[in-house]
Amino acid sequence: MDAEEKEIKKKSLIIMAIIVLMFLIGGFGYIIYNKEQQMSDIVEAFALEKESLTDEYAELSLQYEGYKFNIGNDSLVALLTTEQMRVQRLQEELRTVKATNVKRITELKKELETLRKIMRGYVIQIDSLNAENTRLKDENQQVTQRYKQATSNAAQLTREKDKLTERVAMASRLEAGGIQVKGVNSRGKEMKKIDKITQLVITFHIAKNITAPVGEKVLYVRIMKPDDDILVKPNSGTFAFENRQISYSMMKTIEYDGEEVSEVMYWNVEEYLSPGNYRVDIFADGNMIGRKSFTLSN
């Protein structure tokens, strides 16, 4: 083989080597490009997963916030607040962690599942508590309704009792009837002229009443003059009537047994009597039981 052929063969080998080397470089370049593309896809996938995980943490935090406002149990609210703060801390950590930190993102994903399980436990407690509250509210409404009904019934019974007591009191009240007033002189003869009258004679009867309490009764008589003053003696006193003390002209104690009884009371005229319209009021047991008007003239 001559020198020229050797040179040609040498160049051919070099060209083949260069071609093989180019193929090798191209192959390695493709492999490297493919690896970089795969890595880029992986990083993008973890970035998306991180974003999705961040949204899930935010949603869980909002759920805790919502449940806190729907319950009235302070202890349970405190527990929910503690768990919500834990969620927010992990949410903040997730915000700052790199998407390429696969290990920590995976751990935070597991933490999220744990937090969701805890939330489900709280949801069960909240539902149970709400159900109990609803039951208690229903019972409270029923108790309140029964109480209102009982109060209404009691008020009705009280009103009926008061009416009955009032009717009994009215039925048991004494009644003075047949009241007559005449003026007489010193010999007991009835006089028409006022200046001849030395005594006023008041006659009446206490009606029969089997419902009235029997026993000793004090009768009070008030004689009212035309000027609305009451005729009284120096030793006259007062008696109770309608929560006040009023003066009387005469008083008399009788024994009452429920049967009709007639009474006579005398007023000795020791003062000047002016002509005009007079009135006699009779009282017993704190009640006015009779009234009679009469006229004295010149």
C-alpha positions as CSV (number, residue, x, y, z in Angstrom):
1,M,0.0,0.0,0.0
2,D,1.5,3.3,-1.0
3,A,1.5,6.5,1.0
4,E,-1.4,8.0,-0.8
5,E,-3.7,5.1,-0.1
6,K,-2.6,5.2,3.6
7,E,-3.5,8.8,3.8
8,I,-6.9,8.3,2.3
9,K,-7.6,5.4,4.6
10,K,-6.5,7.5,7.6
11,K,-8.8,10.3,6.6
12,S,-11.7,7.9,6.1
13,L,-11.2,6.6,9.7
14,I,-11.1,10.1,11.0
15,I,-14.3,11.0,9.3
16,M,-16.0,7.9,10.5
17,A,-14.7,8.6,14.0
18,I,-16.1,12.1,13.8
19,I,-19.4,10.9,12.5
20,V,-19.6,8.3,15.4
21,L,-18.6,11.0,17.8
22,M,-21.3,13.4,16.5
23,F,-23.8,10.6,16.8
24,L,-22.7,10.0,20.4
25,I,-22.8,13.7,21.2
26,G,-26.3,14.0,19.6
27,G,-27.5,11.0,21.6
28,F,-26.1,12.3,24.9
29,G,-27.6,15.7,24.1
30,Y,-31.0,14.2,23.5
31,I,-30.8,12.2,26.7
32,I,-29.8,15.3,28.6
33,Y,-32.6,17.4,27.0
34,N,-35.1,14.6,27.7
35,K,-34.0,14.5,31.4
36,E,-34.3,18.2,31.7
37,Q,-37.7,18.2,30.1
38,Q,-38.8,15.4,32.5
39,M,-37.4,17.4,35.5
40,S,-39.2,20.5,34.3
41,D,-42.5,18.6,34.1
42,I,-41.9,17.2,37.5
43,V,-41.2,20.6,39.0
44,E,-44.3,22.0,37.3
45,A,-46.4,19.2,38.6
46,F,-45.2,19.8,42.2
47,A,-45.8,23.5,41.7
48,L,-49.4,22.7,40.7
49,E,-49.7,20.3,43.6
50,K,-48.4,23.0,46.0
51,E,-50.9,25.5,44.7
52,S,-53.7,23.0,45.0
53,L,-52.5,22.1,48.5
54,T,-52.4,25.7,49.5
55,D,-56.1,26.1,48.4
56,E,-57.1,23.1,50.4
57,Y,-55.4,24.5,53.5
58,A,-57.2,27.8,53.0
59,E,-60.5,26.1,52.5
60,L,-60.0,24.1,55.7
61,S,-59.2,27.2,57.7
62,L,-62.4,28.8,56.4
63,Q,-64.4,25.7,57.5
64,Y,-63.0,26.1,61.0
65,E,-63.9,29.8,61.0
66,G,-67.4,29.0,59.9
67,Y,-68.0,26.3,62.5
68,K,-66.8,28.6,65.3
69,F,-69.6,31.0,64.6
70,N,-72.3,28.4,64.5
71,I,-71.9,26.9,68.0
72,G,-72.3,28.3,71.4
73,N,-70.0,26.0,73.3
74,D,-66.9,28.0,74.5
75,S,-64.8,24.9,75.1
76,L,-65.4,23.6,71.6
77,V,-64.8,27.0,70.1
78,A,-61.4,27.2,71.9
79,L,-60.4,23.8,70.4
80,L,-61.5,24.8,67.0
81,T,-59.5,28.0,67.3
82,T,-56.4,26.0,68.3
83,E,-56.8,23.7,65.3
84,Q,-57.4,26.7,62.9
85,M,-54.2,28.3,64.1
86,R,-52.3,25.1,63.4
87,V,-53.8,25.0,59.9
88,Q,-52.8,28.6,59.3
89,R,-49.2,27.9,60.5
90,L,-48.8,25.0,58.1
91,Q,-50.5,27.1,55.4
92,E,-47.9,29.8,55.9
93,E,-45.1,27.2,55.8
94,L,-46.5,25.8,52.6
95,R,-46.5,29.2,51.0
96,T,-42.7,29.6,51.7
97,V,-41.5,26.1,50.9
98,K,-40.0,25.5,47.5
99,A,-41.9,23.4,44.9
100,T,-38.8,21.3,44.5
101,N,-38.9,20.3,48.2
102,V,-40.8,17.2,47.4
103,K,-40.3,15.6,50.8
104,R,-41.8,18.5,52.8
105,I,-44.7,19.0,50.4
106,T,-45.5,15.3,50.8
107,E,-45.3,15.7,54.6
108,L,-47.6,18.7,54.5
109,K,-50.1,16.8,52.3
110,K,-50.2,14.0,55.0
111,E,-50.6,16.7,57.6
112,L,-53.6,18.0,55.7
113,E,-55.2,14.6,55.8
114,T,-54.7,14.4,59.5
115,L,-56.2,17.8,60.0
116,R,-59.2,16.8,57.9
117,K,-59.7,13.7,60.1
118,I,-59.6,15.9,63.2
119,M,-62.1,18.3,61.6
120,R,-64.5,15.4,60.8
121,G,-64.3,14.5,64.5
122,Y,-65.3,18.0,65.5
123,V,-68.1,18.1,62.9
124,I,-69.6,15.0,64.6
125,Q,-69.4,16.7,67.9
126,I,-70.9,19.9,66.5
127,D,-73.7,18.0,64.8
128,S,-74.4,16.2,68.1
129,L,-74.3,19.4,70.0
130,N,-76.6,21.2,67.6
131,A,-79.0,18.2,67.7
132,E,-79.0,18.4,71.5
133,N,-79.5,22.2,71.4
134,T,-82.4,21.8,69.1
135,R,-83.9,19.2,71.4
136,L,-83.4,21.4,74.4
137,K,-84.9,24.4,72.6
138,D,-88.0,22.3,71.7
139,E,-88.3,21.1,75.3
140,N,-87.8,24.7,76.5
141,Q,-90.6,25.9,74.2
142,Q,-92.8,23.1,75.5
143,V,-92.0,23.9,79.1
144,T,-92.5,27.7,78.4
145,Q,-95.8,26.9,76.7
146,R,-96.9,24.7,79.6
147,Y,-95.8,27.4,82.1
148,K,-97.7,30.1,80.2
149,Q,-100.8,27.8,80.2
150,A,-100.4,27.1,83.9
151,T,-99.9,30.8,84.6
152,S,-103.0,31.6,82.6
153,N,-105.0,28.9,84.4
154,A,-103.7,30.1,87.7
155,A,-104.7,33.7,86.8
156,Q,-108.1,32.6,85.7
157,L,-108.5,30.6,88.9
158,T,-107.4,33.7,90.9
159,R,-109.9,35.9,89.1
160,E,-112.7,33.3,89.6
161,K,-111.7,33.0,93.3
162,D,-111.7,36.8,93.7
163,K,-115.1,37.0,92.0
164,L,-116.4,34.2,94.3
165,T,-114.9,35.9,97.3
166,E,-116.4,39.2,96.2
167,R,-119.8,37.5,95.8
168,V,-119.5,35.8,99.1
169,A,-118.5,39.1,100.7
170,M,-121.5,40.8,99.1
171,A,-123.8,38.0,100.1
172,S,-122.6,38.1,103.7
173,R,-122.9,41.9,104.0
174,L,-125.5,43.1,106.4
175,E,-128.3,45.3,105.0
176,A,-130.2,48.0,106.8
177,G,-133.8,48.5,105.6
178,G,-136.9,50.4,106.5
179,I,-134.9,53.4,107.7
180,Q,-137.1,56.1,109.2
181,V,-136.1,59.4,110.9
182,K,-138.5,61.6,112.8
183,G,-138.1,64.5,115.1
184,V,-139.9,64.5,118.5
185,N,-140.2,66.8,121.5
186,S,-139.3,66.2,125.1
187,R,-142.6,64.2,125.5
188,G,-141.8,61.9,122.5
189,K,-144.4,63.6,120.3
190,E,-143.4,63.9,116.6
191,M,-142.7,67.5,115.6
192,K,-142.7,69.1,112.2
193,K,-141.1,72.4,113.2
194,I,-137.4,72.2,113.6
195,D,-137.3,74.5,116.7
196,K,-139.6,72.1,118.6
197,I,-137.4,69.1,118.0
198,T,-135.4,67.9,121.0
199,Q,-134.5,64.4,119.7
200,L,-134.1,62.6,116.4
201,V,-135.4,59.0,116.5
202,I,-133.8,56.7,113.9
203,T,-135.5,53.3,113.3
204,F,-134.4,50.5,111.0
205,H,-134.1,46.8,110.8
206,I,-131.2,44.5,109.9
207,A,-132.4,42.1,107.2
208,K,-132.1,38.3,107.6
209,N,-128.9,36.9,106.2
210,I,-127.9,33.3,106.8
211,T,-124.5,33.8,105.1
212,A,-123.4,36.6,107.3
213,P,-121.1,35.9,110.3
214,V,-123.1,35.8,113.5
215,G,-122.2,37.3,116.8
216,E,-121.5,40.8,118.1
217,K,-121.9,43.6,115.7
218,V,-121.1,47.3,116.1
219,L,-123.4,49.7,114.2
220,Y,-122.3,53.2,113.4
221,V,-124.6,56.0,112.4
222,R,-123.6,59.2,110.7
223,I,-126.0,62.1,110.5
224,M,-125.0,64.6,107.9
225,K,-126.2,68.2,108.0
226,P,-127.2,70.3,105.0
227,D,-123.7,71.8,104.9
228,D,-122.2,68.2,104.8
229,D,-120.8,68.4,108.4
230,I,-121.4,65.4,110.6
231,L,-123.4,65.8,113.9
232,V,-121.0,64.6,116.6
233,K,-120.8,64.6,120.4
234,P,-117.7,65.6,122.3
235,N,-117.0,62.0,123.2
236,S,-117.7,60.6,119.7
237,G,-114.9,58.7,118.1
238,T,-114.0,57.3,114.6
239,F,-114.2,54.0,112.8
240,A,-112.4,52.4,109.9
241,F,-114.0,52.7,106.5
242,E,-112.3,52.2,103.1
243,N,-108.8,52.4,104.5
244,R,-109.4,55.6,106.5
245,Q,-110.8,56.7,109.8
246,I,-114.1,58.7,109.8
247,S,-116.2,60.2,112.6
248,Y,-119.6,58.9,113.6
249,S,-122.6,60.4,115.3
250,M,-123.8,57.3,117.3
251,M,-122.8,53.7,117.8
252,K,-124.5,50.7,119.1
253,T,-123.4,47.1,119.8
254,I,-125.9,44.3,119.0
255,E,-126.0,40.5,118.9
256,Y,-126.8,39.3,115.5
257,D,-127.8,35.6,114.9
258,G,-128.7,35.8,111.2
259,E,-132.3,36.6,111.7
260,E,-134.0,40.0,111.1
261,V,-133.6,42.4,114.0
262,S,-135.2,45.8,114.5
263,E,-133.2,48.7,116.0
264,V,-133.9,52.2,117.3
265,M,-131.2,54.8,118.0
266,Y,-131.7,58.3,119.5
267,W,-129.9,61.6,118.9
268,N,-130.4,64.2,121.5
269,V,-130.5,67.6,119.9
270,E,-128.1,69.8,121.8
271,E,-126.9,72.0,118.9
272,Y,-128.6,74.3,116.5
273,L,-130.2,72.5,113.6
274,S,-130.6,74.5,110.4
275,P,-133.5,73.7,108.1
276,G,-132.6,71.7,105.0
277,N,-131.9,68.2,103.7
278,Y,-130.2,65.8,106.1
279,R,-128.9,62.3,105.5
280,V,-128.4,59.2,107.7
281,D,-125.7,56.6,106.8
282,I,-125.5,53.3,108.7
283,F,-122.3,51.2,108.8
284,A,-121.4,47.7,110.0
285,D,-118.4,45.4,109.5
286,G,-116.6,48.2,107.6
287,N,-119.4,48.5,105.1
288,M,-122.1,51.1,104.5
289,I,-125.3,49.0,104.9
290,G,-128.0,51.7,104.6
291,R,-128.8,55.3,103.7
292,K,-131.8,57.6,104.2
293,S,-132.3,61.3,103.4
294,F,-134.8,63.4,105.3
295,T,-135.8,67.1,105.5
296,L,-136.2,69.4,108.5
297,S,-138.1,72.6,108.0
298,N,-139.2,75.7,110.0
